[in-house]
Amino acid sequence: QVQLVESGGGLAQPGGSLRLACAASGINFNIYAMGWYRRVPGKSRELVALRTRGGRTTYGDSVTGRFTISRGAAMNTIDLQMSALKPEDTGVYSCYADIDAGGRDAWGQGTQVTVSS
């Protein structure tokens, strides 16, 4: 069974930066796509960023130009660099894996990101 373990997150001031990382275990081939979704208070879950194993990236409208998703150093790891953070970025960020292009997926437990002065 694929498991996703997230790290990073925490508290940042408006305009500051944070980095999230996610590592998948329990799989011995390259996952089709990995990325992040978030649940912001008062809103439904939304896409933050997604990266396919081929390098194609997709960003949510609210984070485009501020956040950057990249592959990690090890297989099936993903990083999210968050810059120019805003209070409205506050929420729970969950790592997501589309394991084999629509057949199976997995979710991390989520990590809290709080942007406040």
N, C-alpha and C positions, 0 to 999 in steps of 0.2 A: 504494500500500500504506500502510495506517495505521501510524504509528509513535507510540509513547508514550514520552515523556521525563520521568523523575522527578527531583525535586530535594528537598533537605532531608534529614532523617534525621540520624544521628550518635549522639552519646553524651549521655545525660541522667542525672541523679540520680533516685532514687526520689522520687516526688512532683512531679517537674519536668514540663516541657512541651517538646514539639517540634512542628514543622509540616512537613508533606509537601505537595508540589505535583506535579501531573502535567499535561502538555500533550500533546495529540494533534495530529499533523500528517498531511498527505496526504489530507485529507477536507474537503469544502466544504459539509457540512450538519451539523446538530446530531446528535451521537451520541445514541443512545437512552438509554444509562446508562453512567456511569463510576464507578469506585470503587477500593477497595483490598482485597487479600487479603494474608495473611501466612503465612509458614511459620516456626513456632516450633520450636526444637530438641525432638525427640522426639514431635512431633505432625504430623498431616497438615495440608495447607493449609486455612486457614479464612477465612471472610468477616470483614472488619473493618467496612467500611461501603460502601454503594452508594447512588448518587443518580441518579434518572432525570431526563431533561430536563424533565419536568413538575414536578420538585421533590420527588417522593416519596423518602424515605430509609429505608434498612434498616441496622441495626447488628447486629454480632455480640453475643451475650449478654455476653461478657467485657469489652466496651468500652462498652456502653451507659451513658450518663451521664458518661462521661469523655472520649470522642472526639466530634468534630463534623465532619461533612463538609459542604462548601459549594461552590457553583460559583465558579470563578475569574473574574477580570475579563474575560478574553477567551473567545471561543467555544471549546468543547471543552477547557476547563481545569477542574481540580478541585483543591480543597485539603482537607487533613485536619489539623485541629487536635487534637493529642493532649495531654491534661492528666492530672494525677494519675497519672503513669506508674508502673508497677510492674516489678520485675525480670522477671516473666513476660511482659511485653510485648516482650521482646527477641526479635528475629527479622529475617527479610528481608521487607520490605513491597513488594509488587508492584502497580503500577497496572494496572487492568483496564478494558476498554471493551467493552460489548455494543453493537455498532455499529448494528444494525438489528433489535433485539428478537428475538434468537435465530438470526439468519442467519449473521452473521460476528462474530468477536470479535478482540481484540488484547490483548497483554500487554506490560508494560514489563519492563526487565531486572531490576528490583528494587533496593532500597536498604536498607542495613543500619541497624537501630535497636537500640541497646544501652542498657539501663537498668541502671545499676550505680553503687554508691557507691565 
